Amino acid sequence: MAATPGAPRTGPDPSRPRRGPKPRLTPDRVVDAALELTREYGLEGWTVRQLAQALDTWPNTIAHHVGDRDAVLDAVVQRVVAMMPNPPAELGWQDWFRALLYPGRAVIARHTGVARRLARDGATVPAALPIMDRGIGLLTAAGFGPRAPLAYAVLLNTAVLLVALDDDRKLAGHPTDAAATLLAMPAPPGAGTGWSTMQPWLRQWSADPETNRETLYRYTIESLLTGLEANREGE
């Protein structure tokens, strides 16, 4: 069973390293361990003391190799963004964004909290730059001109915010089943086709929320791609 994000670990005092031979500590080992803690507890759900315990070392040794906690978090975000695909430019701009954002959702979602940090700070890590360069370059070549960075931001920010919203539901520990809640409510006075059309969709959402969240994600991206194409042609 997955641990509750942010829950303290039980066992030995995490501030005291265990005795015995230890492998050499490196920045990569620190980030590897921080990445594992992020998968288990979420980006904001673990402490440097927990990280030190996982590495069998002292917190100040981590600071020596990587920096303070914020520096470690930046390194985790860098590692996650580096896992994102950077599809070939030959795909064309719309298929390129599909090939980036559809598998990219799963990459970011596996590391709870990274999406919110990306939404807050932007993709301000070196691993994002080649992706940004290619994506904005494709948009520029497609005719978006000086609005290419804006179009890129609309697509990436929307994708990241949708993942961040899913993260917030997971971190709440008791995600609200909004679909079931709506299904249990009586129809509003004078309800028309909107209410009746919504019922099967709500039943489907309540039965399989993850599939429907992915459907919503893809529908949102496709709508943005269609809208951006229409905007490009209209200017």
TORKOL-4160 file (C-alpha; in steps of 0.2 Angstrom, whole numbers, padded with zeros to 4 digits, m for minus):
235
<pt num="1" X="0000" Y="0000" Z="0000"/>
<pt num="2" X="0007" Y="0017" Z="m0005"/>
<pt num="3" X="0012" Y="0028" Z="0010"/>
<pt num="4" X="0002" Y="0044" Z="0014"/>
<pt num="5" X="0012" Y="0059" Z="0006"/>
<pt num="6" X="0021" Y="0068" Z="0020"/>
<pt num="7" X="0018" Y="0055" Z="0033"/>
<pt num="8" X="0034" Y="0053" Z="0044"/>
<pt num="9" X="0044" Y="0037" Z="0042"/>
<pt num="10" X="0045" Y="0024" Z="0057"/>
<pt num="11" X="0061" Y="0016" Z="0062"/>
<pt num="12" X="0078" Y="0022" Z="0067"/>
<pt num="13" X="0081" Y="0041" Z="0070"/>
<pt num="14" X="0083" Y="0048" Z="0052"/>
<pt num="15" X="0096" Y="0060" Z="0058"/>
<pt num="16" X="0109" Y="0046" Z="0063"/>
<pt num="17" X="0117" Y="0037" Z="0048"/>
<pt num="18" X="0119" Y="0018" Z="0050"/>
<pt num="19" X="0136" Y="0010" Z="0053"/>
<pt num="20" X="0145" Y="0000" Z="0041"/>
<pt num="21" X="0153" Y="0002" Z="0024"/>
<pt num="22" X="0144" Y="0014" Z="0013"/>
<pt num="23" X="0145" Y="0017" Z="m0006"/>
<pt num="24" X="0153" Y="0034" Z="m0011"/>
<pt num="25" X="0140" Y="0048" Z="m0011"/>
<pt num="26" X="0138" Y="0057" Z="m0027"/>
<pt num="27" X="0126" Y="0071" Z="m0033"/>
<pt num="28" X="0118" Y="0058" Z="m0044"/>
<pt num="29" X="0115" Y="0046" Z="m0029"/>
<pt num="30" X="0107" Y="0060" Z="m0020"/>
<pt num="31" X="0095" Y="0064" Z="m0034"/>
<pt num="32" X="0091" Y="0046" Z="m0037"/>
<pt num="33" X="0086" Y="0044" Z="m0019"/>
<pt num="34" X="0076" Y="0060" Z="m0019"/>
<pt num="35" X="0067" Y="0054" Z="m0035"/>
<pt num="36" X="0062" Y="0038" Z="m0026"/>
<pt num="37" X="0055" Y="0048" Z="m0011"/>
<pt num="38" X="0046" Y="0059" Z="m0023"/>
<pt num="39" X="0037" Y="0044" Z="m0031"/>
<pt num="40" X="0033" Y="0038" Z="m0014"/>
<pt num="41" X="0028" Y="0054" Z="m0004"/>
<pt num="42" X="0027" Y="0068" Z="m0017"/>
<pt num="43" X="0039" Y="0082" Z="m0020"/>
<pt num="44" X="0034" Y="0091" Z="m0004"/>
<pt num="45" X="0031" Y="0076" Z="0006"/>
<pt num="46" X="0049" Y="0071" Z="0012"/>
<pt num="47" X="0062" Y="0080" Z="0022"/>
<pt num="48" X="0081" Y="0081" Z="0020"/>
<pt num="49" X="0083" Y="0071" Z="0036"/>
<pt num="50" X="0072" Y="0057" Z="0027"/>
<pt num="51" X="0083" Y="0059" Z="0012"/>
<pt num="52" X="0099" Y="0057" Z="0023"/>
<pt num="53" X="0092" Y="0042" Z="0031"/>
<pt num="54" X="0089" Y="0034" Z="0014"/>
<pt num="55" X="0107" Y="0037" Z="0009"/>
<pt num="56" X="0114" Y="0032" Z="0026"/>
<pt num="57" X="0123" Y="0049" Z="0028"/>
<pt num="58" X="0121" Y="0066" Z="0036"/>
<pt num="59" X="0110" Y="0080" Z="0030"/>
<pt num="60" X="0125" Y="0092" Z="0029"/>
<pt num="61" X="0134" Y="0079" Z="0017"/>
<pt num="62" X="0119" Y="0081" Z="0006"/>
<pt num="63" X="0120" Y="0100" Z="0006"/>
<pt num="64" X="0139" Y="0098" Z="0002"/>
<pt num="65" X="0135" Y="0087" Z="m0014"/>
<pt num="66" X="0119" Y="0096" Z="m0020"/>
<pt num="67" X="0114" Y="0111" Z="m0010"/>
<pt num="68" X="0100" Y="0115" Z="0002"/>
<pt num="69" X="0082" Y="0107" Z="0000"/>
<pt num="70" X="0077" Y="0119" Z="m0014"/>
<pt num="71" X="0092" Y="0114" Z="m0024"/>
<pt num="72" X="0088" Y="0096" Z="m0022"/>
<pt num="73" X="0070" Y="0099" Z="m0027"/>
<pt num="74" X="0077" Y="0108" Z="m0043"/>
<pt num="75" X="0088" Y="0093" Z="m0047"/>
<pt num="76" X="0073" Y="0082" Z="m0045"/>
<pt num="77" X="0063" Y="0092" Z="m0057"/>
<pt num="78" X="0077" Y="0093" Z="m0069"/>
<pt num="79" X="0078" Y="0074" Z="m0069"/>
<pt num="80" X="0059" Y="0072" Z="m0072"/>
<pt num="81" X="0059" Y="0084" Z="m0086"/>
<pt num="82" X="0074" Y="0075" Z="m0094"/>
<pt num="83" X="0063" Y="0060" Z="m0094"/>
<pt num="84" X="0051" Y="0069" Z="m0106"/>
<pt num="85" X="0052" Y="0065" Z="m0124"/>
<pt num="86" X="0058" Y="0077" Z="m0137"/>
<pt num="87" X="0050" Y="0071" Z="m0153"/>
<pt num="88" X="0058" Y="0073" Z="m0170"/>
<pt num="89" X="0054" Y="0089" Z="m0179"/>
<pt num="90" X="0049" Y="0080" Z="m0194"/>
<pt num="91" X="0032" Y="0076" Z="m0186"/>
<pt num="92" X="0026" Y="0093" Z="m0189"/>
<pt num="93" X="0020" Y="0105" Z="m0175"/>
<pt num="94" X="0003" Y="0097" Z="m0170"/>
<pt num="95" X="0010" Y="0079" Z="m0170"/>
<pt num="96" X="0025" Y="0085" Z="m0161"/>
<pt num="97" X="0015" Y="0092" Z="m0147"/>
<pt num="98" X="0005" Y="0076" Z="m0146"/>
<pt num="99" X="0020" Y="0065" Z="m0145"/>
<pt num="100" X="0027" Y="0077" Z="m0131"/>
<pt num="101" X="0012" Y="0079" Z="m0121"/>
<pt num="102" X="0003" Y="0063" Z="m0121"/>
<pt num="103" X="0017" Y="0052" Z="m0115"/>
<pt num="104" X="0023" Y="0067" Z="m0105"/>
<pt num="105" X="0008" Y="0067" Z="m0094"/>
<pt num="106" X="0012" Y="0049" Z="m0087"/>
<pt num="107" X="0030" Y="0055" Z="m0084"/>
<pt num="108" X="0026" Y="0070" Z="m0074"/>
<pt num="109" X="0011" Y="0061" Z="m0065"/>
<pt num="110" X="0023" Y="0047" Z="m0058"/>
<pt num="111" X="0031" Y="0061" Z="m0048"/>
<pt num="112" X="0018" Y="0069" Z="m0038"/>
<pt num="113" X="0021" Y="0088" Z="m0035"/>
<pt num="114" X="0033" Y="0091" Z="m0049"/>
<pt num="115" X="0018" Y="0097" Z="m0060"/>
<pt num="116" X="0014" Y="0111" Z="m0047"/>
<pt num="117" X="0032" Y="0116" Z="m0046"/>
<pt num="118" X="0033" Y="0118" Z="m0065"/>
<pt num="119" X="0016" Y="0127" Z="m0065"/>
<pt num="120" X="0023" Y="0139" Z="m0052"/>
<pt num="121" X="0041" Y="0142" Z="m0058"/>
<pt num="122" X="0040" Y="0137" Z="m0076"/>
<pt num="123" X="0051" Y="0124" Z="m0084"/>
<pt num="124" X="0067" Y="0134" Z="m0078"/>
<pt num="125" X="0078" Y="0119" Z="m0078"/>
<pt num="126" X="0092" Y="0115" Z="m0092"/>
<pt num="127" X="0083" Y="0099" Z="m0098"/>
<pt num="128" X="0068" Y="0109" Z="m0103"/>
<pt num="129" X="0078" Y="0120" Z="m0115"/>
<pt num="130" X="0080" Y="0108" Z="m0130"/>
<pt num="131" X="0061" Y="0104" Z="m0129"/>
<pt num="132" X="0057" Y="0122" Z="m0128"/>
<pt num="133" X="0069" Y="0127" Z="m0143"/>
<pt num="134" X="0062" Y="0113" Z="m0154"/>
<pt num="135" X="0043" Y="0116" Z="m0150"/>
<pt num="136" X="0044" Y="0135" Z="m0152"/>
<pt num="137" X="0055" Y="0133" Z="m0168"/>
<pt num="138" X="0041" Y="0122" Z="m0175"/>
<pt num="139" X="0028" Y="0134" Z="m0171"/>
<pt num="140" X="0038" Y="0148" Z="m0178"/>
<pt num="141" X="0040" Y="0138" Z="m0194"/>
<pt num="142" X="0022" Y="0135" Z="m0195"/>
<pt num="143" X="0018" Y="0153" Z="m0196"/>
<pt num="144" X="0014" Y="0158" Z="m0178"/>
<pt num="145" X="0029" Y="0171" Z="m0179"/>
<pt num="146" X="0032" Y="0181" Z="m0164"/>
<pt num="147" X="0017" Y="0173" Z="m0155"/>
<pt num="148" X="0025" Y="0156" Z="m0156"/>
<pt num="149" X="0032" Y="0157" Z="m0137"/>
<pt num="150" X="0014" Y="0162" Z="m0132"/>
<pt num="151" X="0006" Y="0147" Z="m0141"/>
<pt num="152" X="0019" Y="0135" Z="m0133"/>
<pt num="153" X="0016" Y="0142" Z="m0116"/>
<pt num="154" X="m0003" Y="0139" Z="m0118"/>
<pt num="155" X="0000" Y="0121" Z="m0123"/>
<pt num="156" X="0013" Y="0117" Z="m0109"/>
<pt num="157" X="0005" Y="0127" Z="m0095"/>
<pt num="158" X="m0012" Y="0119" Z="m0098"/>
<pt num="159" X="m0005" Y="0102" Z="m0099"/>
<pt num="160" X="0005" Y="0104" Z="m0083"/>
<pt num="161" X="m0010" Y="0112" Z="m0073"/>
<pt num="162" X="m0021" Y="0097" Z="m0077"/>
<pt num="163" X="m0008" Y="0086" Z="m0070"/>
<pt num="164" X="m0006" Y="0097" Z="m0055"/>
<pt num="165" X="m0024" Y="0097" Z="m0052"/>
<pt num="166" X="m0024" Y="0078" Z="m0052"/>
<pt num="167" X="m0009" Y="0078" Z="m0040"/>
<pt num="168" X="m0019" Y="0090" Z="m0028"/>
<pt num="169" X="m0033" Y="0077" Z="m0027"/>
<pt num="170" X="m0021" Y="0063" Z="m0023"/>
<pt num="171" X="m0012" Y="0073" Z="m0010"/>
<pt num="172" X="m0029" Y="0077" Z="m0002"/>
<pt num="173" X="m0029" Y="0058" Z="0004"/>
<pt num="174" X="m0048" Y="0057" Z="0001"/>
<pt num="175" X="m0051" Y="0063" Z="m0017"/>
<pt num="176" X="m0069" Y="0069" Z="m0019"/>
<pt num="177" X="m0079" Y="0059" Z="m0032"/>
<pt num="178" X="m0088" Y="0074" Z="m0039"/>
<pt num="179" X="m0096" Y="0063" Z="m0052"/>
<pt num="180" X="m0104" Y="0052" Z="m0039"/>
<pt num="181" X="m0109" Y="0067" Z="m0029"/>
<pt num="182" X="m0118" Y="0075" Z="m0044"/>
<pt num="183" X="m0126" Y="0059" Z="m0049"/>
<pt num="184" X="m0134" Y="0058" Z="m0031"/>
<pt num="185" X="m0141" Y="0076" Z="m0033"/>
<pt num="186" X="m0159" Y="0079" Z="m0039"/>
<pt num="187" X="m0161" Y="0087" Z="m0056"/>
<pt num="188" X="m0163" Y="0106" Z="m0055"/>
<pt num="189" X="m0180" Y="0114" Z="m0058"/>
<pt num="190" X="m0184" Y="0114" Z="m0077"/>
<pt num="191" X="m0169" Y="0103" Z="m0081"/>
<pt num="192" X="m0167" Y="0100" Z="m0100"/>
<pt num="193" X="m0156" Y="0090" Z="m0111"/>
<pt num="194" X="m0140" Y="0096" Z="m0103"/>
<pt num="195" X="m0144" Y="0087" Z="m0087"/>
<pt num="196" X="m0150" Y="0071" Z="m0096"/>
<pt num="197" X="m0135" Y="0071" Z="m0107"/>
<pt num="198" X="m0123" Y="0073" Z="m0092"/>
<pt num="199" X="m0129" Y="0057" Z="m0083"/>
<pt num="200" X="m0121" Y="0043" Z="m0093"/>
<pt num="201" X="m0105" Y="0054" Z="m0094"/>
<pt num="202" X="m0105" Y="0055" Z="m0075"/>
<pt num="203" X="m0108" Y="0037" Z="m0072"/>
<pt num="204" X="m0094" Y="0033" Z="m0083"/>
<pt num="205" X="m0083" Y="0045" Z="m0074"/>
<pt num="206" X="m0087" Y="0038" Z="m0057"/>
<pt num="207" X="m0084" Y="0020" Z="m0063"/>
<pt num="208" X="m0067" Y="0024" Z="m0071"/>
<pt num="209" X="m0060" Y="0041" Z="m0065"/>
<pt num="210" X="m0042" Y="0038" Z="m0071"/>
<pt num="211" X="m0047" Y="0034" Z="m0089"/>
<pt num="212" X="m0059" Y="0049" Z="m0090"/>
<pt num="213" X="m0046" Y="0061" Z="m0083"/>
<pt num="214" X="m0035" Y="0055" Z="m0097"/>
<pt num="215" X="m0049" Y="0057" Z="m0109"/>
<pt num="216" X="m0052" Y="0075" Z="m0103"/>
<pt num="217" X="m0033" Y="0079" Z="m0104"/>
<pt num="218" X="m0032" Y="0073" Z="m0122"/>
<pt num="219" X="m0048" Y="0082" Z="m0127"/>
<pt num="220" X="m0041" Y="0098" Z="m0119"/>
<pt num="221" X="m0025" Y="0096" Z="m0129"/>
<pt num="222" X="m0034" Y="0092" Z="m0145"/>
<pt num="223" X="m0045" Y="0107" Z="m0143"/>
<pt num="224" X="m0030" Y="0119" Z="m0140"/>
<pt num="225" X="m0022" Y="0112" Z="m0156"/>
<pt num="226" X="m0037" Y="0115" Z="m0166"/>
<pt num="227" X="m0040" Y="0132" Z="m0159"/>
<pt num="228" X="m0022" Y="0137" Z="m0162"/>
<pt num="229" X="m0022" Y="0131" Z="m0179"/>
<pt num="230" X="m0038" Y="0141" Z="m0183"/>
<pt num="231" X="m0030" Y="0156" Z="m0175"/>
<pt num="232" X="m0014" Y="0154" Z="m0185"/>
<pt num="233" X="m0024" Y="0153" Z="m0201"/>
<pt num="234" X="m0035" Y="0168" Z="m0196"/>
<pt num="235" X="m0021" Y="0180" Z="m0194"/>
